[in-house]
Amino acid sequence: MPRSAGAVPREVSPGGKARSPLAPIATFCGNCDCGCPQLFVDPAAPAERRVVITDDFGQRVQMSADQFASLVAEAKTGTLDSVATA
C-alpha cells in the first residue's frame, strides 16, 4: 500500500522503541498524492546506513553517504540516463 505524500517514516529500534523521524531531504515527483519516492537522512543510524531512499510501495534502500555520493556522481556523468528511458 502506498504511503501518503509527505509522510515521514518513523524508525523503530531493534528493541521496538520508536526513534526520531527521518530528516526529509527531497521528494521525487511530488506532482501527485500517491506517496512519491523520497530521500531522507537518518541521523541516528550507523554511518553505513544513514542515507535512506523510500519508494511509493513502502520499500527502502539504506546506504552510506559515500555510496550515495557515488550514485550522485554517476548520475551527473550521464551513466544512469538509460535507466530513465527504460
C-alpha positions in Angstrom: 0.0 0.0 0.0 1.5 3.4 -1.0 2.3 5.8 1.7 0.6 9.2 1.7 2.6 12.0 0.3 4.7 13.9 2.8 4.6 11.2 5.4 7.9 11.0 7.3 8.6 7.4 8.3 9.5 6.7 11.9 12.3 4.4 12.7 11.9 1.6 15.2 15.0 0.4 17.1 15.7 -3.3 17.5 14.1 -3.1 21.0 10.9 -1.9 19.4 11.2 1.7 20.7 10.4 4.5 18.2 13.3 6.8 17.3 13.2 10.3 15.9 11.7 10.6 12.4 13.9 10.6 9.4 15.0 14.1 8.2 13.5 14.6 4.7 15.8 15.9 2.0 14.0 15.6 -1.3 10.8 14.3 -2.8 11.0 12.9 -6.4 7.9 13.6 -8.4 5.7 15.4 -6.0 3.1 16.0 -8.7 0.6 13.6 -7.2 -0.8 12.4 -3.9 0.4 8.8 -4.3 3.4 8.7 -1.9 6.3 9.6 -4.2 9.8 8.3 -3.7 11.7 10.3 -1.1 15.3 10.8 0.1 16.0 11.1 3.9 18.9 11.2 6.3 18.7 9.1 9.4 20.9 10.9 11.9 20.6 8.1 14.5 21.6 5.3 12.1 25.1 3.8 11.8 27.2 5.7 9.2 26.8 2.8 6.7 23.0 3.1 6.7 22.5 6.9 7.2 21.0 7.8 3.7 17.6 6.3 3.1 15.6 6.3 -0.1 12.0 5.1 0.0 9.6 4.3 -2.8 5.9 4.7 -3.2 5.4 1.0 -2.3 6.9 1.3 1.1 10.3 -0.3 0.2 13.5 1.3 1.2 17.2 1.4 0.4 19.8 2.4 3.1 23.3 3.3 2.2 26.3 5.3 3.4 26.9 8.9 2.4 29.9 7.7 0.4 27.7 5.3 -1.5 25.1 8.0 -2.1 27.8 10.4 -3.3 29.0 7.7 -5.8 25.4 7.3 -7.1 25.1 11.1 -7.5 28.4 11.3 -9.3 27.3 8.5 -11.8 24.0 10.4 -12.4 25.9 13.7 -13.1 28.1 12.0 -15.7 25.0 10.6 -17.5 25.8 7.0 -16.7 22.3 6.4 -15.4 20.4 8.2 -18.2 19.5 5.0 -19.9 17.6 3.8 -16.8 15.3 6.9 -17.1 14.2 5.8 -20.6 13.9 2.1 -19.9 
